[in-house]
Amino acid sequence: MGAMVLKDRDGMVAETEAGFEATLGVYLSVPFCRSKCSFCNFASGVSSEEAVEAYVGRICREIATAPGRAQALRARLPRDVDTIYLGGGTPSRLSPEQLRRIFGTLRETFQIAGDAEVTMEAAPGQIGEALLAEAMVQGVNRISLGVQSFVDRESAAVGRSHTAKGCVEEVYRLQRAGVTDLGVDLIAGLPYQTEASWRHSLQTATSLGLKHLSVYMLEIDEDSRLGREVLGGGRRLHVHALPSEEATAALYESACEWLPAQGFEQYEISNFALQQHRSRHNCKYWLRAPYIGFGLDAHSMLLRDEQAAGEGCRSAVRFANCSDLAQYQEAESCAPFRVAASGGFSMTEVGRSEAFEETIFLGLRMNQGISLVQLRQEFSADLVGPAEEAAGEVIRDGLMLEQEGRWRLTLRGRLLSNEVFTRLLMGVAV
């Protein structure tokens, strides 16, 4: 049996040996934006009000049919929900009535805990008073603002419409409205970014009474406009002003060193929080707790009753909706196998080796790392042995530590995390 996501008296995420499958996380994809950022590779875009309304109807149908779909997949779907996350896109594009309908359908299908963590992403300046009031009525108690930078030139270079002054005013407005659990996203490696401007963004963020910060390094992805421009050798979209990979890594490292001194503990590769303010929902992903996603390009992971063959962990199934909005909207049924026939649904069986691989590369993302005792209890020697052999060399290379019976990445290891995962899993028998 796997680990359960809990908070101890200090608000730290803890692992326990039982009850892991008792509660569910819910992710709601709202793939609509006022404008598309140049670096974005998500399944999101600009759509009409009519398209948003049709989408809300579709996602509500998907929520209502979730128990039947889980049954068809032989998966266990907990009814008790303790985390909900509205992402996108920009969920603040929804109207109050649309948000009310979605939560109404959730409550008809699931039992939402009274102390559930309910997070909504929002773009600065784009969450109106009426929607904010409705969100709080529906239980939203965390808001994550996609700021990216507190320097206007950097924000404008990637297509963000807000200003630094507007972002600061938005934080204060939300705090006055009673939303005390606020966080922002920042990106290292934006065009025109320097060490000084990056420190300005970090200092501004830590001066606002925020509880959570996510720090990402800019990814040059071929599925984004910026990525296609870079890979194609173009010079539009401020490509000439992008920091080098080495400079971007140095900016990330400086955040990892400076933020803890300001009280923001790093608990995962990209996430920092004050005590008792970690994202419980996101921790479900890294600890392999069950969650279900609804909407465009939404992903899910549910456990099954049977154990993986020869292992102490439960088998599981991962599944995902398509990333094409028209295809998602037009699907005749939310039943997984019918949708799969049109190419709109993908499913992966998670057996012994897949579960082991996930435990390694997801568990090591967290600063608390992986318990070797638990690893040996859950998985057989033919999986754990080769990884332990490889770990010795990874540790000697300064990419990982073994402390108090746990593997943890070093700061350099976080920068080269994909290399670490590859080396540890090289000898895994499929």
N, C-alpha and C positions, 0 to 999 in steps of 0.2 A: 504494500500500500504506500502511496506517495505522501508528500508533505501537504499540510493544510496551511492556508494563509491566515495568520492571526496577528493581533497586535499585543505586545506585552505592555507592562505598565509605563514604559518609556515610548510606546508607540512604534517600536521596532518590529519589523516583520519577522515572525518566528516560524519554525518548522515543527510540526508534531507528527506523531506516527499514525494517527487515526483521524477519521472524520473528514478527510481531504475532499471527498466527493460530495459532501452534504449541501454545499451552497454553489450558486451559479453566478458568473459575471455575464452581463449583457452589453454588447457593443451595438450601437445604432449608427449606421453610415448615412450621413446627409451630404451628398456629393455636389453641393451647389455653392458657387462663389460669386461675388460681385465682379471680380476680375481674376484672371489666372496668373499666378506668379511665374516668372521665367524658369525658376529652378524646380517647379513642382512636377512630380511624376505620378501623382495620385490619380485615381479614377474620379476626377471631379472637373467641373467646368461651369460656364455661365449658361443658365437656362431660364425660360420664361416662368411666370407665376403659374401658368396652366400646367407646365411640366412638373413643377414642384408639387402641385396639388395632386396630380395623378400618381406621383411617386409616393406620397404619403398614404394614399389608398393601397398601393401595392405593398408597402412595407408593413402596413397593419394586417393585410391578409397573410403575409409571411409569418408574422408573429403569432397570429391565431392558429396557424397550422403547424407550429413548431413541435408540439408533442407527437403528432402523427409522423412527421418527418424523422424525428429521433427514433421512434419505434421502428420505422422502416430500415433504419441504419443499425438496428440492434444496439442502440446507444442509450445510456442512462441520462435523462434530462432532469436535473434537480428542479423542483418547483420553487424553492426558496432562493431569492435573488438578494445578494448583499452588495453588489456594485453594478452601476450602470454608467456607460460612457458614451456620450454623443460626440462623434467626431466627423471628419469630412475631408474636404469641403469646409463649409462654414454653417454649422447648425443654427446660427443666429439668423439665417435666411428664412427660417420657418416663421409662420404667423403664430400668435398665441393659441388660436383654435386648432391649428395643425399639431402643435406640441401637445395640447390637451388630448387630442384623439390618439396620438401615439402612446402616451402614458396610460390612457384609459384602456387601450388594448393590452398593454403590458400587464396591468393589474387584473384584467379579466383572465389572463393566461397564466400568470405567475403570482407568487406571494412575495411582495417587496418588503424587506425588513425595515423596521422603523428607524434603524440607525444606518441604513444603506448609504454608501458613498455614491453620490450622483454627480458626475462631472459633465460639463458642457464646454466645448471649444468655442471660441468666438474671435472674430476679428475686431481690433480696436475701433470704436466708434460705430459699430454695426449691430449692436444689441440694443433695441429700443426699450423704452420704459415699460411698455405693455408686455413685451415678450419677457423681459427680466422679471416682472412681477409674476407672470404666469409660471415661469421656470421655477421660481422659488416656491410657489404654491405646489408645484408638482414634485418638489423635493430636491431640486438642484442645490447642492451645497458646496460645489467647487466649480470654479471657472478658470479655464486655461486660455490666456490671450496669446495669439500669434503675433508677437511684437517683432521678433527676429533681430532688430537693432534699434537702439535709441539714438542713432545718427541718421539724419534725414537723407543725406546723399546716398548712404548705403541702402536704405529702404527703397528709395525711388529707383535705384539701379536694377532692382529685381522685380519691380512692378507693384510694390506695396503703396497703397494710397494714403496711409496715415503718416502723421508726423510724430516726432518724439514728444512734443508738447501735448499732442492729442492723446498719446498713449498714457502719459503721466496723469492727465486729467481723467482718462477713462478708469484707471486704477482707483483714483480717489472717489469717482462717482460710484463705482461698484461697492467700494468699502462703505460709503455713506448709506448705500441701499441695504447694507447688512450682509453682503457677501464677503466674509472675512478670509475664506480659504481660497486665495487667489494665487495663480502662478503664471509665468510667462515662458515662452520659448525664445531662445537666442540662437543665432547661427554664426559659427566661426568660419571665415573664409569668404565672406561676401565681397563683391567688387568694392574697391577703394578702402577696404578695411586695413587698419594699421594696429600695431600694438597699443598705441595711445587711444585710438577710437574704441577698440575692444574693451580696454579697461574702463573707459567712460560708460559703455553699455552695462558692464558688470556692476560698476559702482552705482549707477542709476537704479538698476534692478534691486540691489540689496538695500537701497535707501527708502523703498516705498512700502515697507511692511508686508511684502509678499511672503508666502509660505513655501513656495515650490519654484524651482527653476529647471528647465530642460535646456541642455546645451548640446547642439548638434554641429558636426562638421559638414560644411556644404558638400553635397554629393553631385558629381557631374555625371548625370544619368542620361543615357541615349533616348529615354522616353520623355525627357523634358525639352523645352525649347532651348534652354541654355546649353544643355548637354549636346544636343544636335549641332548647335553652333560651334561649340568647342571641338567636338570630334570631327566636324567638317572643315575645320581650319578657318572658320569665319571670324569676323571682328565686330559683329553687331552684339547687342545686349550687354555691352560693357565687358566683353571678354578680355580685352587688353588690361583691364584693371583688377583681374582676379589675382589674389595672393597665390603663391606657389603652394604645393602640397606640404612642403616642409614648414612654410610660414603658418599655414592653417593648423598643422599639428602643434606648433609651438603655442598658438593662441589657445587651443584646447587644453594643453598641458598647464598653461598659466591659470586657466579657470579652475582646473582640478586642484591646483595648489592654493589659490587665493580664496575660493568660495568657502571651504571648510573653516578657514580662519574667521569668516563672517557668520558662522553658525549654520551654514548650509552643508550638511553632511552628504557626501556622494554615496548613494546606495546602489547605483547601477551605472553602466558606462556613460549614459547621457543624462542622468537625473540626479538632482540635488534637492534636499528638503530640510526644513527645520524639524526638530523632534515632533513626532506624532503627526506629521503631514506628508508622509510618503503616499504615493498613489497606490491604494490597495488594489484597484482594478488592474493596473499594469503589472503589479506583482503576480497576479494570477497567471499572466502569460509566461513569466520567467520561472515560476514554480510549477508549471504544468497543471494548474488547477482548471476545472472545467469552465468553459465560457462559450457563449453562442453569439454569433454576429448576424444582424439583419440589415439588408439593403445591399446596394451596389458594392461589389468587390469585398464584401464582409466575410471574414474567416471565423471558423469555429473549431473547438476541440472538446469532444465529449468522451467520457470513459465508458467502457463496457463492463458488464458484470464479471466476465471471465478474466483470469490472469493471463498475461502473455506467457506463451509456452516456456516452461522451465525457469520462469523468473518470479520474483516477488512483487513485481509491479503489475498493475492492471493494464490490459490492452485498451486501445483507444482508437478513435477515428477522427481525422481532420477533414473538414470540407469547406468549400468556399463558393460564393456566388460569382457570376461573371463580372467583368469590368466594363462591359459595353452597356450604356444606359438603355438604349432602344431594345436590346435583347432582353435585359432584365425586365423592363416594363411589359414587353409583349409575351413573356412566358405564360402559357395557358394555365399552369398549375404551379404551386409551390412545392409539390411533392418532388423529392430529390431525383428519383429515377426518370421521371418524365422530363424534368428540366435538363437532366444530363443528356438526354437524347438530342436536344437542340444545341448542345455544347455550352450550356449556361451554368453548369454545376460541375465541380471537380471534387473528388473524394480520394483520400489516402488512408490506407490501413496503417495503424501504428502498432507494429509488433515489437519483439524484443530488441532488435538492433536499432530500430528507429527510436524507440523510447530511450535507449541508452544514449544515442547521439543527441537527442533533444535535451536530456538531463545535463549533458556536458556543455553544449554550446548556449543553452538558455541559463543554466545555473551559474556559469562563470561570468555571465554579464553582470550579475549582482556582486557587490563588494563583499558580501558575506560568503560568497563562494559556495563550494560543494562539500558536504560532509562525506568523508571517505568511509566512515562506518555505515552510513545510510546507503552509499553507493554499493558497497559489498553485500549489504543485506538484500538489496533489491535486484541485483544483477549477478549473473554467473561469472565464474573466473575467466572463461574464454573471452568475455567482453572487458572486464575490469583489468585483467592482467596486462594485456598489451598497452592499455592506456596508462597504467602505472609505470610501465617501462619507459614509455615516451615522456612521461611527466618529469622523470629525472633529468633528461636532457633539456627540456623546456625550462625547468627551474634553474639549471646551471647557466642557461643563456639569459637569465634575468627577466623572463617574461611571466613567471608565475612563482608564487610562494606556497610552501606547505607549513601552515601554522595551526596548532591546536587541532590537528586532525582534519583540517580543511584545505582545499586548494583555492587560492585566490590569485587573480591577475594582478600584476604590478601595473604602475602607470604606463610603462612602455608596453606591457602586455595588452593593455586596453587599446592602445593605438594599433597594435598588430594582432588584434583578437582573432581575425579570420585565420591567420597563420597558426596561432596557438590551437584553435579548434581542429584544423586540418591535421596537425602533427599528433594531437592526442587521439584522433579517431582513425589514423592511418591503418591501424591493424585490426579494426573492428570487423568481425566476421559477419557477413550478411546472411 
